[in-house]
Amino acid sequence: MVFLIEYDRARGRVVKLSGFEDSAREQAEDARLALELRLNYLGVEREVVLLEASTEEALRHTHRRYFEDVAGLTRTPGIDSNQNGP
């Protein structure tokens, strides 16, 4: 799948997330361009990206920075932060 993400860096949040089947890649690219042109025209600074992943869950795992806050990003998966070590 191809995912179109509109991300507000200042607020640290996804504004829009759209998924496209692989066969609709050209449509996804057209949507990305249209969104970037509209945001530019309006003077809105946002990050607009197209990313590929097998599922939205995989996308959320591989591109965590778009979906988690700083605290979530600094946590190591599978390790309890309350442990004091060996």
N, C-alpha and C positions, 0 to 999 in steps of 0.2 A: 504494500500500500504506500501511497504518497500522502504526506500530511502537510497542510498549509497552516503555519502558526503565525499569528500576529501577537507580538510580545511587547509589553510596556516595561521597558527597563527601569524607568523611574519608580514604578510601583512594584516591580518584581512579580508581575503576574501575566498570565496568558489572557489576552483579550478575545481571541478567536482561534478555534481549532477546527479544521475541516479535513475530512479524509476523502481520498480519491482512490479508486481501484487503479492498479498498475496500467490497465488499458486506457485510463483517462488521464495519463500523464500530461498530455498537451493541454487539456482542460485545466489541470492544476497549475501549469505554468502560466496560462492566460489569466487565471484567477489571481495568482501572485503578482503579476505585472499590473493588473487593474487595481489591486489593493494598494500596491506601492505608489502608483500614479495618483490615486485618490488621496492617500495620506499626505503625499508630497504637496498636492494642490491645496490641501487644508492646513498645511504647515504643522502637521502632527508627526512627531518623531517616534517611530516605533520600529522594532526589528521585525522583518517579514522574511520567513524562511520556508523552504520546501525541504522536507526530510523524508527518507524512506525507512520503513520498518515493516516487519511482518504483521504486527498488530499494534493497537494503541498502547497496550500494556508494555510491549517491547520498547516502543518509543519513549514511554515514561521512564523506563529503566535506563535506556542508553543516553537519553538527553534530559537527565534529572534537573539540570539547572533551570529549565523552563517551568518545572512543576513543583519544586520544593523551595522552601525558604533556606536561608543561610544555615540555620541550625540543622535542618534536615540534610543538607549537603555535606556537613562536616561529620555527621555520624557515619561510622563504618557499619555496613549491613552485617547482621549476625553477632554483633558485639554489644553487650549491655553496658551502657555508659556509667552505670552505678557500681560496676565491679572495680576493685582496687588493684587488680593485676595479680600475678603469681605470688 
